[in-house]
Amino acid sequence: MSRASLPDFAELLDVTLLLHDPVTDAILDANAAAEKLYGYTKAELRELTIGDISTESPRFSRDEAVDAIRAAAVGERQEFEWQIRRANSEMRWVTVRLRPFAPDGETLVLAEIQETTEFKKRARRLQLLNRIIRHNLRNEMTVVMGHAESLERALEDEDYERQAELIQDVAENVGGLTKSVSQIENIATNDASDFSPTSVAAVLERLAGEFESTYPHATVSLDADEDARIAADRGLEYVLEHAIENAVEHHDGAAPKIRLEATAEAASSRVVVRVVDDGPPIPQREIDAINPDAEFSEIYHGTGVGLFVMQWCAESLGGNLEIRDNTPRGNVAEFTFPLLTE
């Protein structure tokens, strides 16, 4: 393996720099800014590959990174958005620029990395608010006005009761949307300095009791490690409230069963939280709504907004959300967060 290193002045830069071997994708060197961003020492980084410091997602796979590194080595400058995983399992967004670097005639690849997590959070917040204002609120109020007109005509036809119920349902939907906006506003300006040590088990236990009181027909069970602790603000509560509420309210049976799980994974330095239900599958088009690349025209204007709020809040805590099928029936909303070890 090459023993090439970054120039001495790289230590003076605030920009994160990594030096890659284009054949093996190994990290040959890093500067002090890289230690701060990734949470590893330079010596530790030199023992890792790009796959070790990327999130566990097909969108950010080692193969994709290796292809970009090798393209840069032959002169094709690369610039792309990436999601990294720090030493403590916290996920952050970055922009990566790759270019060839040839000290002493040996062709290597220099990666210039700029963190964009805060920018991404602000952009996602604006995307959410735009989605709500341009689509959901407008569509819901169109329904209200249409049924209000029908109600006037239905008074003579004695059909006003159903029309009134529809208006009430839509008004409740609008109220739910404004609640989501309020929650986003409450945490939008927070950063890591606003977080405090939080027991995930305690939050889940309290929410389980509240939901069983509110929905006595539902059964909410809990299996949570006491060691499952993360640094969090109210965003954790919002995330889990949305997940449990969706599981109960969108169930098609008389007695929903919801299971709440929290596991502390010391080996991977993360906490995995699952909200498991036995209801109907969440439509794929609603799951697609949490894809940051989704176009507005492709978004189904239903519970997709709730899923988007869940994803946004999870990311604000340095975590992520994945939705998948439960066996034999139902859904699993799985959140991963950095484990608090101190």
C-alpha positions in Angstrom: 0.0 0.0 0.0 1.1 3.5 -0.8 2.7 5.5 2.1 1.8 8.9 0.5 0.6 11.6 2.8 -1.1 15.0 2.6 1.1 18.1 2.5 2.0 19.7 5.8 -0.3 22.7 5.2 -3.4 20.5 5.2 -3.3 20.6 9.0 -3.9 24.3 8.9 -7.1 24.0 6.8 -10.6 23.9 8.2 -11.7 21.8 5.2 -11.8 18.1 5.7 -9.4 16.2 3.5 -8.9 12.5 2.9 -6.3 10.9 0.6 -7.5 7.7 -1.1 -5.7 4.8 -2.9 -7.8 4.5 -6.1 -7.1 0.7 -6.3 -8.1 -0.4 -2.8 -10.1 2.7 -1.8 -8.1 2.7 1.5 -7.7 6.0 3.3 -4.0 6.8 3.1 -4.1 10.0 5.1 -6.4 12.6 6.7 -6.1 16.0 8.2 -7.2 17.4 11.6 -10.5 18.6 10.2 -11.2 15.0 9.2 -10.7 13.8 12.8 -13.3 16.3 13.9 -15.8 15.4 11.3 -15.6 11.6 11.5 -14.8 11.2 15.2 -11.8 9.0 14.5 -8.1 9.7 15.0 -5.9 10.0 11.9 -4.3 6.7 12.8 -7.8 5.0 13.0 -8.9 6.6 9.7 -5.8 5.1 7.9 -7.1 1.6 8.9 -10.5 2.2 7.4 -12.0 2.2 3.9 -14.7 4.5 2.5 -17.3 1.8 3.3 -16.5 1.9 7.0 -17.4 5.6 7.2 -20.5 5.6 5.0 -24.0 4.9 6.1 -25.5 1.4 5.7 -27.6 2.3 2.7 -27.7 1.2 -1.0 -27.7 4.8 -1.9 -24.3 5.3 -0.2 -22.7 2.0 -0.8 -19.0 1.2 -1.0 -19.3 0.2 -4.6 -20.7 3.6 -5.5 -17.9 5.4 -3.7 -15.2 3.2 -5.3 -16.5 3.9 -8.8 -16.3 7.6 -8.1 -12.8 7.4 -6.7 -11.6 5.4 -9.7 -13.2 7.9 -12.1 -11.5 10.7 -10.3 -8.1 9.0 -10.6 -8.4 9.1 -14.4 -9.2 12.7 -14.5 -13.0 12.8 -14.2 -13.7 15.3 -11.4 -16.4 14.1 -9.1 -18.8 16.1 -6.9 -21.8 14.5 -5.1 -23.8 14.4 -2.0 -23.1 11.6 0.5 -24.1 10.5 4.0 -21.4 9.5 6.4 -21.4 7.6 9.6 -19.3 9.0 12.4 -17.4 6.9 15.0 -20.4 7.2 17.4 -22.8 6.1 14.6 -24.2 9.6 14.2 -25.2 10.2 10.5 -24.3 13.4 8.8 -24.7 14.8 5.3 -21.7 16.0 3.3 -20.7 17.2 -0.2 -17.7 15.3 -1.6 -15.4 16.6 -4.3 -12.8 14.2 -5.7 -9.8 15.0 -7.9 -6.6 13.3 -8.9 -3.5 14.1 -6.7 -0.1 13.0 -7.9 2.7 13.5 -5.3 6.0 12.1 -6.6 4.3 10.9 -9.8 2.0 8.4 -8.0 -1.7 9.0 -8.9 -3.9 9.1 -5.9 -7.3 10.7 -5.2 -7.9 13.8 -2.9 -11.3 14.1 -1.3 -12.4 17.5 -0.2 -15.4 17.1 2.1 -17.8 19.8 3.4 -20.5 19.0 6.0 -24.0 20.1 4.9 -26.1 18.7 7.7 -27.5 22.0 8.9 -28.1 23.1 5.3 -29.9 19.8 4.6 -32.0 20.2 7.7 -33.1 23.7 6.7 -33.8 22.5 3.1 -35.9 19.6 4.3 -37.8 21.9 6.6 -38.6 24.2 3.8 -39.6 21.2 1.6 -42.0 20.0 4.3 -43.6 23.4 4.8 -43.9 23.9 1.0 -45.4 20.4 0.7 -48.0 21.1 3.4 -48.9 24.6 2.2 -48.9 24.0 -1.6 -50.5 20.6 -1.6 -52.1 19.2 1.6 -53.7 22.3 3.1 -54.8 23.5 -0.3 -56.3 20.1 -1.2 -58.0 19.7 2.2 -59.6 23.1 2.1 -60.8 22.5 -1.5 -62.6 19.4 0.0 -64.1 21.6 2.8 -65.4 24.1 0.4 -66.9 21.5 -1.9 -68.7 19.7 0.9 -69.9 23.0 2.3 -71.5 23.7 -1.0 -73.0 20.2 -1.1 -74.3 20.7 2.4 -76.4 23.7 1.4 -78.0 21.6 -1.3 -78.3 18.5 0.9 -80.3 20.3 3.6 -83.4 19.8 1.4 -82.4 16.2 0.7 -81.8 15.3 4.4 -78.3 14.3 3.6 -76.6 16.9 5.7 -75.4 14.6 8.5 -72.9 12.8 6.2 -71.8 16.1 4.7 -71.2 17.5 8.2 -69.1 14.5 9.1 -66.9 14.9 6.1 -66.3 18.5 6.9 -65.4 17.6 10.5 -63.0 14.9 9.2 -61.2 17.3 6.9 -61.0 20.0 9.6 -59.3 17.4 11.9 -56.8 16.6 9.1 -56.0 20.2 8.8 -55.5 20.4 12.6 -53.1 17.5 12.4 -51.1 19.2 9.7 -50.7 22.4 11.7 -49.6 20.3 14.7 -46.8 18.8 12.6 -45.7 22.3 11.5 -45.7 23.4 15.1 -43.5 20.4 16.1 -41.1 21.2 13.3 -40.8 24.8 14.3 -40.1 23.8 17.9 -37.0 21.8 17.0 -35.9 23.5 13.8 -33.5 25.9 15.5 -32.0 23.3 17.9 -28.6 21.9 17.5 -26.5 19.4 19.5 -26.1 21.9 22.4 -29.8 21.7 23.0 -29.8 17.9 23.4 -29.7 16.2 26.8 -29.2 12.5 27.9 -32.5 10.7 27.3 -33.7 7.3 28.2 -35.5 5.9 25.1 -37.1 3.2 27.4 -38.6 5.9 29.6 -40.1 7.8 26.7 -41.5 4.7 25.2 -43.0 3.6 28.5 -44.8 6.9 29.0 -46.1 7.0 25.4 -47.3 3.4 25.6 -49.4 4.3 28.7 -50.8 7.4 27.0 -51.8 5.7 23.8 -53.5 2.8 25.7 -55.5 5.3 27.6 -56.5 7.3 24.5 -57.1 4.1 22.4 -58.4 1.5 24.9 -59.1 -0.9 22.0 -55.4 -1.1 21.2 -52.7 -3.1 22.9 -49.3 -1.5 23.2 -46.5 -3.8 24.4 -43.0 -2.7 25.3 -39.6 -4.4 25.2 -36.8 -1.8 25.8 -33.2 -2.0 27.0 -32.5 0.3 29.9 -29.1 1.0 28.3 -30.9 2.5 25.3 -29.9 6.2 25.9 -29.4 8.9 23.3 -28.8 12.6 23.2 -32.1 14.2 22.2 -34.6 17.0 22.4 -38.4 16.9 21.9 -37.8 15.6 18.4 -37.5 12.0 19.9 -41.0 12.3 21.4 -42.4 13.7 18.2 -40.9 10.9 16.1 -42.3 8.2 18.3 -45.7 9.8 18.8 -46.2 10.0 15.0 -45.1 6.4 14.5 -47.4 5.0 17.2 -50.3 7.2 16.2 -50.0 6.1 12.5 -50.0 2.5 13.5 -53.1 2.8 15.6 -55.2 5.2 13.5 -54.5 3.5 10.2 -55.3 0.0 11.4 -58.2 -1.8 9.8 -59.0 -4.1 12.6 -60.9 -3.8 15.9 -58.0 -4.5 18.2 -54.6 -3.1 16.9 -51.5 -4.6 18.4 -48.5 -2.4 18.6 -45.1 -3.5 19.8 -42.4 -1.0 20.9 -38.8 -2.1 21.0 -35.5 -0.4 21.8 -32.2 -2.1 21.7 -28.8 -0.7 22.6 -26.2 -2.1 20.2 -22.8 -1.4 21.9 -20.8 -3.0 19.0 -22.2 -0.6 16.5 -22.6 2.3 18.9 -26.3 2.8 18.1 -29.8 2.5 19.5 -32.3 0.8 17.3 -36.0 1.7 18.0 -38.8 -0.2 16.3 -42.6 0.5 16.2 -44.1 -2.8 14.9 -47.8 -3.1 14.0 -50.1 -5.8 12.5 -52.1 -3.4 10.3 -52.4 -3.0 6.6 -49.2 -2.3 4.7 -48.2 1.3 4.2 -48.6 2.0 0.5 -45.3 2.2 -1.3 -46.2 5.7 -2.7 -46.4 7.0 0.9 -43.0 5.4 1.8 -41.6 7.0 -1.4 -42.6 10.4 0.0 -39.8 10.3 2.5 -37.3 10.0 -0.3 -35.5 13.4 -0.4 -35.3 13.1 -4.2 -39.1 12.6 -4.6 -40.8 15.1 -6.9 -43.9 16.9 -5.7 -45.9 15.5 -8.5 -45.1 12.0 -7.3 -46.2 12.5 -3.7 -49.4 11.0 -2.4 -51.1 13.6 -0.2 -52.0 11.4 2.7 -50.0 10.0 5.7 -46.8 10.6 3.6 -46.5 14.0 5.4 -46.5 12.1 8.7 -43.7 9.9 7.5 -41.8 12.9 6.3 -42.0 14.5 9.7 -40.8 11.3 11.3 -37.8 11.1 8.9 -37.0 14.8 9.4 -37.1 14.6 13.2 -35.0 11.4 13.1 -32.4 13.1 11.0 -32.3 16.1 13.3 -31.1 13.7 16.0 -28.4 12.3 13.8 -30.4 9.2 13.0 -32.5 7.7 10.2 -35.8 6.0 9.5 -36.5 2.9 7.5 -40.0 1.5 6.8 -40.3 -2.2 5.9 -42.9 -5.0 6.0 -43.7 -7.0 9.1 -44.2 -10.8 9.0 -46.8 -12.1 8.5 -48.7 -8.8 8.4 -48.1 -5.2 9.2 -45.3 -2.7 9.2 -42.0 -1.9 11.0 -40.9 1.7 11.5 -37.2 1.3 12.4 -35.2 4.3 13.7 -31.5 4.3 14.4 -29.8 6.8 16.7 -26.2 7.3 18.0 -25.9 5.5 21.4 -25.0 7.7 24.3 -22.1 6.1 26.1 -21.0 8.8 28.5 
